[in-house]
Amino acid sequence: MAAYFSNFPTIRYKSELIDTNVKNIMVRGILRDEAKKLLLETIEINSGDRSDQVAHLLYRNSEMDYLFYLLNDIIDPYYEWYLTEKQFNEYLYNTYDTEIDSIRYYREIKEDDDFNYDGLIVNIETYELMDAVEQALYEAITNREYENDLNYQRRLFNAIRPENVGRLQSEMKKLLSGQGSL
C-alpha cells in the first residue's frame, strides 16, 4: 500500500499540538467507463488468496495490490475482499451476533431459465412498503444468505492487464498532481 500513497499530494496539517506535512488521502481518482473496457479484465480468486499474493502473480510486485482496491471501489480491504470461511463466520458473528439467521432482506425470485440474473435485493423496510402482488415476487433471505452472496461475488474482481500497469500509474501521477484525468 505504501506505493499507492507515494504519489498523493502533501498538505500541511496544523493543530494546537502538531504542525506537520501529511499525505492528502482524501484525493481519489475514478477510472472512466471507457478506460475500464480497454484496460481491465475480470479475475477470479479462490478463498484464502490475499491481494498481495495475487498482485505478485499478476504484476511481479506484491505492493501493486492497491490497484485492486482502486479498481473495485474497495475501501475496507479486510471486509471487502473475498473472505475465507473462518473470516466470513467471524464477520457474521461480529456483525449480526444472534441475528445471523434472521430475515432482514428479500430477493426477487428469478425465472428458471435466467441463470445470469441474481435478483434484486431489498431490505425488510422496503419489502413491507410493497403491496401483496409485489411481495409475491420476492423470497425471504437471511442475513447469512445475504452476506454469503456478497462474499461470493467478491471472488470476481477487476484487475488491470499487466501490459497497462505502467500507463495507469503514469496517468495516476498526473491526476494526483492536478494535471490529468483517468
N, C-alpha and C positions, 0 to 999 in steps of 0.2 A: 504493500500500500504506500510505502514511502515514495516510490517512483511517481505515483499518481499525484501526490500533493507537491512534488518538486516544481511543477510549472505554475502553481497557483500564485496570484499576486500577493504581495506582502502589504499589510496595513498596520498602522500604529494603533496599539491598544493601550489606553491610559485610564487608570482608576486612581483612587486615593492610595492604594497600596502598591501599584505597579505601573511602570511605563516601559513598554517593550514592543517590538515588532513581531507580528504573528501572520501565519498564512490565512488568507481570507477563504475559509472553507464554504462560504455561502455561495460562491461562484459555481455555476454548473452549466455545462454545455448540453445541448439537446441535438441529437442526430436527426436530420431531416429524413422524412419517409423515403424520398427518392435515393438518398445516400444509403439508407439501410438496405434497400434492394440490391444495390451494387456491391456493397462491402460485406454483408453479413451472410452467415449460414447458420442453420439450426443444428445444435449439437445435443446428443442425448447422453446423460451421465448415469452412473449406477449409484446406488445407495452407498455412502461412505466415501465417494470421490470428493476430495476437497478442491476448492477453487485454485489454490496454488499448485496442486498436482496437475490439474487439467491445463493450467496456463503453461506449466513446464512441458507437458506433452505437445501442446499446440505451438507454442512460441519459443521453446527452449529457455524460458525465463519465468520463474515462479512469481516474480514481482509484477507480472503483467495481469494478474488476476483482477486488478481494478477495472480492466476493460469489461469483464463480465458484469460487474456491478453497474457500471456506467450504461452499458448497452441494454440492460434488462431492468432498469429503474429499481435496482436493489439498494435500499437504504440501510437495512439491517442485515449484514451478511450472515449473521448467526441463524436467524429465523426465516430469512427469505431465500436461503439456499436449500437444496434438496436435503431433507433431514434423514438420518438413519432411523431405524425403528426405535432404538433406545432414545435418541434425541426427540423423536416425534412423541413418544409416550411421556417423556418428561415435560415437553411443551404442553401437551394436553392437560396433564395434571396441574401444572403451574397456572395455566390459563383458565381452566374450567372446574378444577377441583372435583366436587361431587356432581357437577352438571355435565360431565363428559358425554353421557348418553341421553341427555335431554334434547328435546326438539326445539330448535331455535331458527331453523331455516326450512324453506320449501323449494324444491327443484321442479321445473317444468318437465312434465313427462314427455319423453321423446317418442317419435314414431318408431316402430320396429325396424324399418328399413333405413333409418337415418343414423348411421354409425358415427358420423363426424360431429354431430350436434351434442354438446354436453348438457344443454338445458339451462335456461335462465334460472338463477338462484335469487330468491327474495328472502328477506328476514321475516320473522313472525309478525312484526308490526304491519308490514306491507301486505302480507297474506291476509291478515284479519280485516283489512280495508276492502278486500275483493268481495264481489258477490259470489253466491254459491256456484254459478256457472263457471266463473274464472277459477275458483278454488278447486274445482273438479279436474282442472288441467295440471295440477301440481301434486307432488308427493312429498311427505314429510321426510326430512333427513336430520340425523342427529348432529351434534357438534363434532363428534368423532368422524362421521362420514364427510361432513363439510370440510374439515381440516385435512382429512386424508386426500380428498380430491384436489385441494390446493397444493398439498405437498407433492402429489403425483405429477401435477402439471409442471412443477419446478424442475423435473428431471430433463425437460426440454428447454433450452435457452439459446439466445442469440450469442454468437461468437463472431468476431471479425476474422475474415480469412487471413491466414498468416501473411500472404503477399501484400495485404493492405494495411498492416500494422504501422509501418513507417509513415505512410500517408496520413493515417488518422492521428498519430502522435504529432506530426508536423502541424496539422490543422488545429489540434487542441492547443498547442503552444501559441498559435496566432490568436485563437479565440480568447484564451485566458489573458493574453496581453492586450486585448481590445482591438485587434487588427483583422479579425476574420469571423466567419460563421461556418458551422458544420452543416 
